[in-house]
């Protein structure tokens, strides 16, 4: 069975990018290399000092190279304080 | 192709996927593709204290390029079959 993003078309998804950002939006479109089009996207910025900061982004295109994970979007706790996610570590020669 | 075929035999089993950003998920392997992109169902974060932001995730698609490890329970791996397949693939390549 091929792994595709089809089932999340027009659903609210959570995207984790390679630089450690968490972006939530409605998956308007995608292709085989995980280039994504998100509608009504917003970034959730976590920090230890404050509550979650929501940055509205609107219509967003994310290039597939930068996508680490795409998941469903369930209940979000806006009072959570956490360290930001680490970036995907790639060796730099 | 050999690892794609190998992971296809593990669909439905519980695996742990460690990503290059150090996050580890356990979940049921739903599907895999030729790039070793993995779709997991009913995921749980192994370190919820380190990554509490991700604990509400249920099903997710992980891009193959960000996977560091996929941990599989030993009882689901037929090492002899794997070795045979590897040998065949090497013979075919030559």
N, CA and C atoms of all chains as a GROMACS GRO file, in nm:
protein
  561
    1UNK      N    1   0.084  -0.119   0.000
    1UNK     CA    2   0.000   0.000   0.000
    1UNK      C    3   0.087   0.124   0.000
    2UNK      N    4   0.064   0.214  -0.093
    2UNK     CA    5   0.148   0.332  -0.100
    2UNK      C    6   0.110   0.431   0.010
    3UNK      N    7   0.207   0.497   0.063
    3UNK     CA    8   0.181   0.598   0.166
    3UNK      C    9   0.156   0.730   0.096
    4UNK      N   10   0.033   0.783   0.104
    4UNK     CA   11   0.004   0.912   0.042
    4UNK      C   12  -0.064   1.004   0.141
    5UNK      N   13  -0.075   1.130   0.098
    5UNK     CA   14  -0.139   1.230   0.183
    5UNK      C   15  -0.284   1.249   0.144
    6UNK      N   16  -0.334   1.160   0.056
    6UNK     CA   17  -0.470   1.179   0.001
    6UNK      C   18  -0.576   1.192   0.108
    7UNK      N   19  -0.565   1.109   0.212
    7UNK     CA   20  -0.674   1.108   0.311
    7UNK      C   21  -0.686   1.239   0.387
    8UNK      N   22  -0.583   1.323   0.381
    8UNK     CA   23  -0.589   1.450   0.454
    8UNK      C   24  -0.626   1.567   0.366
    9UNK      N   25  -0.660   1.539   0.238
    9UNK     CA   26  -0.700   1.646   0.148
    9UNK      C   27  -0.819   1.719   0.208
   10UNK      N   28  -0.807   1.854   0.215
   10UNK     CA   29  -0.912   1.941   0.273
   10UNK      C   30  -0.935   1.919   0.422
   11UNK      N   31  -0.841   1.849   0.488
   11UNK     CA   32  -0.851   1.835   0.633
   11UNK      C   33  -0.748   1.924   0.697
   12UNK      N   34  -0.767   1.948   0.826
   12UNK     CA   35  -0.670   2.028   0.899
   12UNK      C   36  -0.552   1.938   0.933
   13UNK      N   37  -0.432   1.981   0.894
   13UNK     CA   38  -0.314   1.899   0.921
   13UNK      C   39  -0.211   1.978   0.999
   14UNK      N   40  -0.123   1.902   1.061
   14UNK     CA   41  -0.010   1.959   1.133
   14UNK      C   42   0.114   1.925   1.053
   15UNK      N   43   0.193   2.023   1.018
   15UNK     CA   44   0.314   1.998   0.944
   15UNK      C   45   0.433   2.034   1.032
   16UNK      N   46   0.529   1.943   1.040
   16UNK     CA   47   0.653   1.978   1.109
   16UNK      C   48   0.757   1.996   1.000
   17UNK      N   49   0.821   2.113   0.998
   17UNK     CA   50   0.919   2.140   0.895
   17UNK      C   51   1.058   2.103   0.946
   18UNK      N   52   1.153   2.098   0.852
   18UNK     CA   53   1.287   2.055   0.889
   18UNK      C   54   1.360   2.151   0.981
   19UNK      N   55   1.312   2.276   0.990
   19UNK     CA   56   1.377   2.368   1.082
   19UNK      C   57   1.307   2.366   1.219
   20UNK      N   58   1.216   2.272   1.239
   20UNK     CA   59   1.155   2.257   1.371
   20UNK      C   60   1.030   2.339   1.393
   21UNK      N   61   0.972   2.394   1.286
   21UNK     CA   62   0.849   2.473   1.303
   21UNK      C   63   0.727   2.382   1.297
   22UNK      N   64   0.623   2.425   1.366
   22UNK     CA   65   0.497   2.351   1.362
   22UNK      C   66   0.395   2.441   1.295
   23UNK      N   67   0.342   2.396   1.182
   23UNK     CA   68   0.246   2.477   1.106
   23UNK      C   69   0.118   2.397   1.092
   24UNK      N   70   0.006   2.460   1.124
   24UNK     CA   71  -0.124   2.394   1.115
   24UNK      C   72  -0.202   2.461   1.004
   25UNK      N   73  -0.269   2.384   0.920
   25UNK     CA   74  -0.348   2.445   0.814
   25UNK      C   75  -0.434   2.341   0.746
   26UNK      N   76  -0.515   2.385   0.651
   26UNK     CA   77  -0.600   2.292   0.578
   26UNK      C   78  -0.525   2.253   0.452
   27UNK      N   79  -0.508   2.123   0.430
   27UNK     CA   80  -0.431   2.076   0.316
   27UNK      C   81  -0.511   2.093   0.188
   28UNK      N   82  -0.478   2.199   0.114
   28UNK     CA   83  -0.552   2.226  -0.010
   28UNK      C   84  -0.495   2.144  -0.124
   29UNK      N   85  -0.366   2.115  -0.120
   29UNK     CA   86  -0.306   2.040  -0.229
   29UNK      C   87  -0.172   1.984  -0.191
   30UNK      N   88  -0.132   1.882  -0.266
   30UNK     CA   89  -0.002   1.822  -0.241
   30UNK      C   90   0.040   1.747  -0.366
   31UNK      N   91   0.168   1.708  -0.373
   31UNK     CA   92   0.212   1.625  -0.485
   31UNK      C   93   0.301   1.513  -0.433
   32UNK      N   94   0.360   1.438  -0.524
   32UNK     CA   95   0.431   1.317  -0.484
   32UNK      C   96   0.558   1.344  -0.404
   33UNK      N   97   0.608   1.469  -0.408
   33UNK     CA   98   0.729   1.495  -0.330
   33UNK      C   99   0.696   1.579  -0.208
   34UNK      N  100   0.568   1.577  -0.168
   34UNK     CA  101   0.522   1.646  -0.047
   34UNK      C  102   0.533   1.796  -0.053
   35UNK      N  103   0.533   1.857  -0.173
   35UNK     CA  104   0.512   2.001  -0.179
   35UNK      C  105   0.368   2.019  -0.130
   36UNK      N  106   0.344   2.115  -0.041
   36UNK     CA  107   0.212   2.128   0.018
   36UNK      C  108   0.154   2.266  -0.004
   37UNK      N  109   0.022   2.272  -0.022
   37UNK     CA  110  -0.047   2.400  -0.022
   37UNK      C  111  -0.140   2.398   0.098
   38UNK      N  112  -0.121   2.494   0.190
   38UNK     CA  113  -0.203   2.499   0.310
   38UNK      C  114  -0.288   2.625   0.308
   39UNK      N  115  -0.416   2.609   0.340
   39UNK     CA  116  -0.506   2.726   0.350
   39UNK      C  117  -0.519   2.762   0.496
   40UNK      N  118  -0.532   2.893   0.523
   40UNK     CA  119  -0.552   2.940   0.662
   40UNK      C  120  -0.446   2.881   0.754
   41UNK      N  121  -0.322   2.886   0.708
   41UNK     CA  122  -0.215   2.828   0.788
   41UNK      C  123  -0.182   2.918   0.904
   42UNK      N  124  -0.138   2.856   1.013
   42UNK     CA  125  -0.085   2.935   1.123
   42UNK      C  126   0.030   2.857   1.186
   43UNK      N  127   0.130   2.932   1.230
   43UNK     CA  128   0.243   2.868   1.292
   43UNK      C  129   0.224   2.873   1.443
   44UNK      N  130   0.256   2.763   1.509
   44UNK     CA  131   0.245   2.759   1.654
   44UNK      C  132   0.386   2.769   1.710
   45UNK      N  133   0.414   2.879   1.774
   45UNK     CA  134   0.548   2.900   1.828
   45UNK      C  135   0.545   2.869   1.977
   46UNK      N  136   0.622   2.770   2.015
   46UNK     CA  137   0.627   2.732   2.157
   46UNK      C  138   0.750   2.791   2.222
   47UNK      N  139   0.736   2.830   2.348
   47UNK     CA  140   0.854   2.872   2.423
   47UNK      C  141   0.832   2.840   2.569
   48UNK      N  142   0.941   2.842   2.643
   48UNK     CA  143   0.931   2.809   2.784
   48UNK      C  144   0.876   2.926   2.865
   49UNK      N  145   0.896   3.048   2.812
   49UNK     CA  146   0.858   3.164   2.893
   49UNK      C  147   0.712   3.200   2.879
   50UNK      N  148   0.658   3.187   2.754
   50UNK     CA  149   0.522   3.233   2.733
   50UNK      C  150   0.435   3.117   2.687
   51UNK      N  151   0.306   3.147   2.674
   51UNK     CA  152   0.213   3.050   2.617
   51UNK      C  153   0.236   3.044   2.466
   52UNK      N  154   0.160   2.960   2.399
   52UNK     CA  155   0.180   2.940   2.256
   52UNK      C  156   0.148   3.067   2.179
   53UNK      N  157   0.237   3.106   2.088
   53UNK     CA  158   0.211   3.221   2.003
   53UNK      C  159   0.160   3.168   1.870
   54UNK      N  160   0.044   3.216   1.827
   54UNK     CA  161  -0.011   3.173   1.698
   54UNK      C  162   0.015   3.281   1.596
   55UNK      N  163   0.088   3.247   1.491
   55UNK     CA  164   0.120   3.344   1.386
   55UNK      C  165   0.038   3.310   1.262
   56UNK      N  166  -0.060   3.393   1.227
   56UNK     CA  167  -0.141   3.359   1.109
   56UNK      C  168  -0.059   3.378   0.981
   57UNK      N  169  -0.069   3.281   0.889
   57UNK     CA  170   0.010   3.286   0.768
   57UNK      C  171  -0.074   3.291   0.641
   58UNK      N  172  -0.203   3.255   0.650
   58UNK     CA  173  -0.288   3.261   0.531
   58UNK      C  174  -0.262   3.145   0.437
   59UNK      N  175  -0.251   3.173   0.308
   59UNK     CA  176  -0.230   3.069   0.207
   59UNK      C  177  -0.081   3.044   0.196
   60UNK      N  178  -0.041   2.922   0.220
   60UNK     CA  179   0.101   2.892   0.229
   60UNK      C  180   0.138   2.776   0.137
   61UNK      N  181   0.255   2.786   0.074
   61UNK     CA  182   0.309   2.675  -0.003
   61UNK      C  183   0.438   2.632   0.066
   62UNK      N  184   0.449   2.504   0.098
   62UNK     CA  185   0.572   2.454   0.161
   62UNK      C  186   0.637   2.357   0.064
   63UNK      N  187   0.762   2.380   0.033
   63UNK     CA  188   0.834   2.290  -0.058
   63UNK      C  189   0.861   2.157   0.013
   64UNK      N  190   0.840   2.049  -0.058
   64UNK     CA  191   0.849   1.915   0.000
   64UNK      C  192   0.980   1.884   0.069
   65UNK      N  193   1.091   1.942   0.018
   65UNK     CA  194   1.223   1.918   0.080
   65UNK      C  195   1.223   1.952   0.227
   66UNK      N  196   1.142   2.051   0.264
   66UNK     CA  197   1.144   2.102   0.400
   66UNK      C  198   1.042   2.037   0.492
   67UNK      N  199   0.965   1.943   0.437
   67UNK     CA  200   0.861   1.879   0.517
   67UNK      C  201   0.922   1.760   0.589
   68UNK      N  202   0.904   1.755   0.722
   68UNK     CA  203   0.951   1.638   0.797
   68UNK      C  204   0.834   1.544   0.824
   69UNK      N  205   0.721   1.601   0.865
   69UNK     CA  206   0.609   1.517   0.905
   69UNK      C  207   0.478   1.588   0.875
   70UNK      N  208   0.378   1.509   0.833
   70UNK     CA  209   0.243   1.563   0.814
   70UNK      C  210   0.151   1.475   0.897
   71UNK      N  211   0.074   1.536   0.986
   71UNK     CA  212  -0.014   1.455   1.070
   71UNK      C  213  -0.149   1.519   1.084
   72UNK      N  214  -0.242   1.447   1.149
   72UNK     CA  215  -0.373   1.508   1.168
   72UNK      C  216  -0.363   1.610   1.279
   73UNK      N  217  -0.468   1.688   1.288
   73UNK     CA  218  -0.465   1.803   1.376
   73UNK      C  219  -0.578   1.788   1.475
   74UNK      N  220  -0.547   1.743   1.594
   74UNK     CA  221  -0.658   1.728   1.688
   74UNK      C  222  -0.654   1.841   1.790
   75UNK      N  223  -0.686   1.811   1.910
   75UNK     CA  224  -0.700   1.918   2.010
   75UNK      C  225  -0.565   1.978   2.044
   76UNK      N  226  -0.560   2.107   2.042
   76UNK     CA  227  -0.437   2.177   2.074
   76UNK      C  228  -0.451   2.247   2.208
   77UNK      N  229  -0.347   2.234   2.288
   77UNK     CA  230  -0.346   2.302   2.418
   77UNK      C  231  -0.273   2.432   2.403
   78UNK      N  232  -0.344   2.544   2.416
   78UNK     CA  233  -0.277   2.672   2.394
   78UNK      C  234  -0.200   2.722   2.514
   79UNK      N  235  -0.209   2.652   2.627
   79UNK     CA  236  -0.138   2.700   2.744
   79UNK      C  237  -0.005   2.628   2.762
   80UNK      N  238   0.024   2.536   2.668
   80UNK     CA  239   0.143   2.453   2.684
   80UNK      C  240   0.270   2.535   2.668
   81UNK      N  241   0.364   2.512   2.757
   81UNK     CA  242   0.495   2.575   2.743
   81UNK      C  243   0.595   2.465   2.716
   82UNK      N  244   0.674   2.482   2.612
   82UNK     CA  245   0.770   2.377   2.578
   82UNK      C  246   0.887   2.437   2.502
   83UNK      N  247   0.995   2.363   2.503
   83UNK     CA  248   1.109   2.404   2.423
   83UNK      C  249   1.071   2.387   2.276
   84UNK      N  250   1.118   2.476   2.190
   84UNK     CA  251   1.091   2.456   2.047
   84UNK      C  252   1.154   2.326   1.998
   85UNK      N  253   1.095   2.269   1.894
   85UNK     CA  254   1.145   2.143   1.840
   85UNK      C  255   1.283   2.162   1.778
   86UNK      N  256   1.369   2.062   1.791
   86UNK     CA  257   1.499   2.076   1.726
   86UNK      C  258   1.483   2.067   1.574
   87UNK      N  259   1.579   2.123   1.504
   87UNK     CA  260   1.579   2.114   1.358
   87UNK      C  261   1.628   1.975   1.319
   88UNK      N  262   1.592   1.934   1.199
   88UNK     CA  263   1.640   1.806   1.148
   88UNK      C  264   1.789   1.822   1.124
   89UNK      N  265   1.867   1.743   1.193
   89UNK     CA  266   2.011   1.764   1.187
   89UNK      C  267   2.068   1.696   1.063
   90UNK      N  268   2.132   1.772   0.979
   90UNK     CA  269   2.197   1.714   0.864
   90UNK      C  270   2.345   1.746   0.877
   91UNK      N  271   2.425   1.650   0.846
   91UNK     CA  272   2.569   1.672   0.858
   91UNK      C  273   2.617   1.777   0.760
   92UNK      N  274   2.698   1.869   0.808
   92UNK     CA  275   2.753   1.972   0.722
   92UNK      C  276   2.901   1.943   0.708
   93UNK      N  277   2.942   1.922   0.584
   93UNK     CA  278   3.083   1.884   0.565
   93UNK      C  279   3.165   2.010   0.539
   94UNK      N  280   1.480  -0.135  -0.347
   94UNK     CA  281   1.356  -0.214  -0.353
   94UNK      C  282   1.347  -0.314  -0.240
   95UNK      N  283   1.464  -0.361  -0.194
   95UNK     CA  284   1.462  -0.467  -0.094
   95UNK      C  285   1.404  -0.417   0.038
   96UNK      N  286   1.440  -0.294   0.078
   96UNK     CA  287   1.387  -0.243   0.203
   96UNK      C  288   1.241  -0.206   0.191
   97UNK      N  289   1.199  -0.159   0.074
   97UNK     CA  290   1.057  -0.131   0.050
   97UNK      C  291   0.978  -0.260   0.065
   98UNK      N  292   1.027  -0.370   0.004
   98UNK     CA  293   0.957  -0.498   0.016
   98UNK      C  294   0.958  -0.546   0.160
   99UNK      N  295   1.071  -0.525   0.228
   99UNK     CA  296   1.080  -0.566   0.367
   99UNK      C  297   0.979  -0.492   0.454
  100UNK      N  298   0.968  -0.361   0.436
  100UNK     CA  299   0.873  -0.285   0.518
  100UNK      C  300   0.729  -0.319   0.482
  101UNK      N  301   0.706  -0.358   0.358
  101UNK     CA  302   0.569  -0.397   0.322
  101UNK      C  303   0.525  -0.518   0.404
  102UNK      N  304   0.621  -0.605   0.438
  102UNK     CA  305   0.584  -0.722   0.519
  102UNK      C  306   0.555  -0.682   0.663
  103UNK      N  307   0.597  -0.561   0.703
  103UNK     CA  308   0.576  -0.519   0.841
  103UNK      C  309   0.451  -0.433   0.859
  104UNK      N  310   0.373  -0.415   0.751
  104UNK     CA  311   0.252  -0.332   0.764
  104UNK      C  312   0.160  -0.397   0.865
  105UNK      N  313   0.110  -0.317   0.959
  105UNK     CA  314   0.021  -0.368   1.063
  105UNK      C  315   0.094  -0.394   1.193
  106UNK      N  316   0.227  -0.389   1.189
  106UNK     CA  317   0.303  -0.414   1.312
  106UNK      C  318   0.338  -0.283   1.382
  107UNK      N  319   0.369  -0.294   1.510
  107UNK     CA  320   0.410  -0.178   1.588
  107UNK      C  321   0.557  -0.151   1.563
  108UNK      N  322   0.588  -0.028   1.523
  108UNK     CA  323   0.729   0.006   1.505
  108UNK      C  324   0.756   0.138   1.576
  109UNK      N  325   0.884   0.166   1.597
  109UNK     CA  326   0.922   0.295   1.654
  109UNK      C  327   1.005   0.366   1.548
  110UNK      N  328   0.970   0.489   1.517
  110UNK     CA  329   1.042   0.564   1.416
  110UNK      C  330   1.113   0.680   1.483
  111UNK      N  331   1.244   0.685   1.466
  111UNK     CA  332   1.320   0.798   1.520
  111UNK      C  333   1.356   0.888   1.405
  112UNK      N  334   1.323   1.016   1.420
  112UNK     CA  335   1.349   1.114   1.315
  112UNK      C  336   1.482   1.181   1.340
  113UNK      N  337   1.531   1.250   1.237
  113UNK     CA  338   1.659   1.318   1.251
  113UNK      C  339   1.652   1.438   1.343
  114UNK      N  340   1.530   1.479   1.383
  114UNK     CA  341   1.522   1.587   1.481
  114UNK      C  342   1.507   1.530   1.623
  115UNK      N  343   1.544   1.403   1.639
  115UNK     CA  344   1.546   1.335   1.768
  115UNK      C  345   1.411   1.295   1.823
  116UNK      N  346   1.302   1.326   1.754
  116UNK     CA  347   1.170   1.285   1.802
  116UNK      C  348   1.152   1.136   1.773
  117UNK      N  349   1.097   1.061   1.868
  117UNK     CA  350   1.071   0.918   1.846
  117UNK      C  351   0.922   0.893   1.862
  118UNK      N  352   0.862   0.831   1.759
  118UNK     CA  353   0.721   0.794   1.764
  118UNK      C  354   0.708   0.643   1.764
  119UNK      N  355   0.612   0.589   1.840
  119UNK     CA  356   0.576   0.450   1.819
  119UNK      C  357   0.438   0.452   1.756
  120UNK      N  358   0.411   0.354   1.671
  120UNK     CA  359   0.280   0.349   1.609
  120UNK      C  360   0.269   0.226   1.523
  121UNK      N  361   0.150   0.206   1.469
  121UNK     CA  362   0.128   0.092   1.380
  121UNK      C  363   0.162   0.134   1.239
  122UNK      N  364   0.243   0.054   1.173
  122UNK     CA  365   0.283   0.086   1.036
  122UNK      C  366   0.164   0.065   0.943
  123UNK      N  367   0.117   0.174   0.884
  123UNK     CA  368   0.000   0.166   0.794
  123UNK      C  369   0.044   0.142   0.651
  124UNK      N  370   0.147   0.215   0.608
  124UNK     CA  371   0.192   0.197   0.471
  124UNK      C  372   0.332   0.252   0.454
  125UNK      N  373   0.394   0.211   0.346
  125UNK     CA  374   0.529   0.258   0.315
  125UNK      C  375   0.534   0.273   0.163
  126UNK      N  376   0.626   0.358   0.115
  126UNK     CA  377   0.639   0.369  -0.030
  126UNK      C  378   0.785   0.356  -0.071
  127UNK      N  379   0.810   0.374  -0.200
  127UNK     CA  380   0.944   0.349  -0.254
  127UNK      C  381   1.049   0.441  -0.195
  128UNK      N  382   1.011   0.558  -0.144
  128UNK     CA  383   1.108   0.648  -0.083
  128UNK      C  384   1.124   0.618   0.065
  129UNK      N  385   1.055   0.509   0.111
  129UNK     CA  386   1.053   0.474   0.253
  129UNK      C  387   0.985   0.584   0.335
  130UNK      N  388   0.894   0.662   0.271
  130UNK     CA  389   0.804   0.748   0.348
  130UNK      C  390   0.715   0.650   0.424
  131UNK      N  391   0.680   0.685   0.547
  131UNK     CA  392   0.610   0.592   0.633
  131UNK      C  393   0.483   0.658   0.685
  132UNK      N  394   0.372   0.586   0.683
  132UNK     CA  395   0.252   0.640   0.746
  132UNK      C  396   0.224   0.556   0.870
  133UNK      N  397   0.210   0.622   0.984
  133UNK     CA  398   0.189   0.552   1.111
  133UNK      C  399   0.053   0.587   1.167
  134UNK      N  400  -0.014   0.488   1.226
  134UNK     CA  401  -0.144   0.512   1.290
  134UNK      C  402  -0.129   0.504   1.441
  135UNK      N  403  -0.215   0.580   1.511
  135UNK     CA  404  -0.217   0.576   1.658
  135UNK      C  405  -0.078   0.599   1.716
  136UNK      N  406  -0.017   0.710   1.678
  136UNK     CA  407   0.119   0.734   1.723
  136UNK      C  408   0.122   0.780   1.867
  137UNK      N  409   0.233   0.747   1.931
  137UNK     CA  410   0.259   0.794   2.067
  137UNK      C  411   0.400   0.849   2.065
  138UNK      N  412   0.420   0.959   2.135
  138UNK     CA  413   0.555   1.012   2.144
  138UNK      C  414   0.626   0.940   2.257
  139UNK      N  415   0.746   0.890   2.230
  139UNK     CA  416   0.817   0.812   2.330
  139UNK      C  417   0.866   0.900   2.446
  140UNK      N  418   0.898   1.027   2.416
  140UNK     CA  419   0.943   1.119   2.522
  140UNK      C  420   0.844   1.234   2.536
  141UNK      N  421   0.729   1.213   2.596
  141UNK     CA  422   0.629   1.320   2.598
  141UNK      C  423   0.673   1.441   2.681
  142UNK      N  424   0.767   1.421   2.773
  142UNK     CA  425   0.814   1.535   2.854
  142UNK      C  426   0.904   1.625   2.772
  143UNK      N  427   0.976   1.565   2.674
  143UNK     CA  428   1.064   1.647   2.591
  143UNK      C  429   0.988   1.714   2.478
  144UNK      N  430   0.887   1.644   2.427
  144UNK     CA  431   0.813   1.698   2.312
  144UNK      C  432   0.662   1.698   2.338
  145UNK      N  433   0.617   1.777   2.436
  145UNK     CA  434   0.475   1.775   2.468
  145UNK      C  435   0.388   1.831   2.357
  146UNK      N  436   0.448   1.911   2.267
  146UNK     CA  437   0.366   1.971   2.162
  146UNK      C  438   0.309   1.866   2.068
  147UNK      N  439   0.374   1.748   2.061
  147UNK     CA  440   0.334   1.650   1.961
  147UNK      C  441   0.243   1.542   2.016
  148UNK      N  442   0.204   1.553   2.143
  148UNK     CA  443   0.131   1.443   2.204
  148UNK      C  444  -0.011   1.430   2.151
  149UNK      N  445  -0.064   1.534   2.085
  149UNK     CA  446  -0.202   1.524   2.037
  149UNK      C  447  -0.210   1.461   1.899
  150UNK      N  448  -0.096   1.428   1.838
  150UNK     CA  449  -0.095   1.367   1.705
  150UNK      C  450  -0.149   1.224   1.711
  151UNK      N  451  -0.235   1.188   1.611
  151UNK     CA  452  -0.289   1.050   1.612
  151UNK      C  453  -0.228   0.968   1.499
  152UNK      N  454  -0.242   1.022   1.377
  152UNK     CA  455  -0.188   0.951   1.260
  152UNK      C  456  -0.094   1.046   1.190
  153UNK      N  457   0.017   0.993   1.140
  153UNK     CA  458   0.105   1.086   1.071
  153UNK      C  459   0.180   1.020   0.956
  154UNK      N  460   0.223   1.104   0.866
  154UNK     CA  461   0.300   1.065   0.750
  154UNK      C  462   0.439   1.121   0.773
  155UNK      N  463   0.539   1.034   0.774
  155UNK     CA  464   0.676   1.080   0.796
  155UNK      C  465   0.754   1.067   0.666
  156UNK      N  466   0.817   1.175   0.624
  156UNK     CA  467   0.894   1.175   0.501
  156UNK      C  468   1.018   1.087   0.520
  157UNK      N  469   1.046   1.002   0.423
  157UNK     CA  470   1.156   0.908   0.435
  157UNK      C  471   1.289   0.975   0.461
  158UNK      N  472   1.308   1.097   0.404
  158UNK     CA  473   1.437   1.164   0.415
  158UNK      C  474   1.468   1.212   0.556
  159UNK      N  475   1.369   1.215   0.646
  159UNK     CA  476   1.398   1.263   0.780
  159UNK      C  477   1.405   1.150   0.883
  160UNK      N  478   1.393   1.026   0.834
  160UNK     CA  479   1.398   0.914   0.927
  160UNK      C  480   1.543   0.881   0.958
  161UNK      N  481   1.574   0.865   1.087
  161UNK     CA  482   1.707   0.820   1.126
  161UNK      C  483   1.702   0.668   1.145
  162UNK      N  484   1.608   0.620   1.228
  162UNK     CA  485   1.596   0.476   1.251
  162UNK      C  486   1.450   0.433   1.246
  163UNK      N  487   1.429   0.306   1.212
  163UNK     CA  488   1.298   0.246   1.232
  163UNK      C  489   1.324   0.122   1.316
  164UNK      N  490   1.269   0.120   1.438
  164UNK     CA  491   1.294   0.009   1.529
  164UNK      C  492   1.182  -0.093   1.512
  165UNK      N  493   1.222  -0.218   1.486
  165UNK     CA  494   1.123  -0.324   1.465
  165UNK      C  495   1.143  -0.434   1.567
  166UNK      N  496   1.034  -0.494   1.615
  166UNK     CA  497   1.049  -0.603   1.710
  166UNK      C  498   1.111  -0.725   1.639
  167UNK      N  499   1.208  -0.789   1.704
  167UNK     CA  500   1.284  -0.896   1.641
  167UNK      C  501   1.199  -1.012   1.594
  168UNK      N  502   1.089  -1.039   1.666
  168UNK     CA  503   1.010  -1.156   1.628
  168UNK      C  504   0.944  -1.142   1.492
  169UNK      N  505   0.939  -1.016   1.440
  169UNK     CA  506   0.875  -0.996   1.310
  169UNK      C  507   0.974  -1.001   1.196
  170UNK      N  508   1.099  -1.022   1.228
  170UNK     CA  509   1.200  -1.021   1.123
  170UNK      C  510   1.251  -1.161   1.097
  171UNK      N  511   1.236  -1.206   0.974
  171UNK     CA  512   1.291  -1.335   0.935
  171UNK      C  513   1.427  -1.307   0.874
  172UNK      N  514   1.532  -1.320   0.956
  172UNK     CA  515   1.665  -1.280   0.909
  172UNK      C  516   1.712  -1.366   0.794
  173UNK      N  517   1.675  -1.493   0.794
  173UNK     CA  518   1.719  -1.580   0.684
  173UNK      C  519   1.659  -1.535   0.553
  174UNK      N  520   1.530  -1.502   0.557
  174UNK     CA  521   1.462  -1.456   0.436
  174UNK      C  522   1.526  -1.328   0.384
  175UNK      N  523   1.559  -1.239   0.480
  175UNK     CA  524   1.622  -1.112   0.445
  175UNK      C  525   1.757  -1.135   0.379
  176UNK      N  526   1.836  -1.225   0.441
  176UNK     CA  527   1.968  -1.253   0.386
  176UNK      C  528   1.958  -1.311   0.245
  177UNK      N  529   1.860  -1.401   0.227
  177UNK     CA  530   1.839  -1.459   0.094
  177UNK      C  531   1.805  -1.351  -0.006
  178UNK      N  532   1.713  -1.262   0.034
  178UNK     CA  533   1.670  -1.155  -0.056
  178UNK      C  534   1.787  -1.064  -0.091
  179UNK      N  535   1.872  -1.037   0.009
  179UNK     CA  536   1.987  -0.950  -0.015
  179UNK      C  537   2.084  -1.015  -0.111
  180UNK      N  538   2.106  -1.145  -0.090
  180UNK     CA  539   2.196  -1.218  -0.178
  180UNK      C  540   2.143  -1.217  -0.321
  181UNK      N  541   2.013  -1.241  -0.334
  181UNK     CA  542   1.953  -1.244  -0.469
  181UNK      C  543   1.969  -1.109  -0.537
  182UNK      N  544   1.945  -1.001  -0.457
  182UNK     CA  545   1.952  -0.868  -0.516
  182UNK      C  546   2.095  -0.836  -0.561
  183UNK      N  547   2.191  -0.879  -0.479
  183UNK     CA  548   2.331  -0.855  -0.516
  183UNK      C  549   2.369  -0.933  -0.641
  184UNK      N  550   2.320  -1.059  -0.647
  184UNK     CA  551   2.349  -1.142  -0.763
  184UNK      C  552   2.289  -1.078  -0.888
  185UNK      N  553   2.165  -1.028  -0.875
  185UNK     CA  554   2.098  -0.963  -0.987
  185UNK      C  555   2.174  -0.840  -1.034
  186UNK      N  556   2.226  -0.765  -0.936
  186UNK     CA  557   2.297  -0.641  -0.970
  186UNK      C  558   2.422  -0.671  -1.049
  187UNK      N  559   2.496  -0.779  -1.009
  187UNK     CA  560   2.620  -0.812  -1.079
  187UNK      C  561   2.586  -0.848  -1.224
   0.00000   0.00000   0.00000
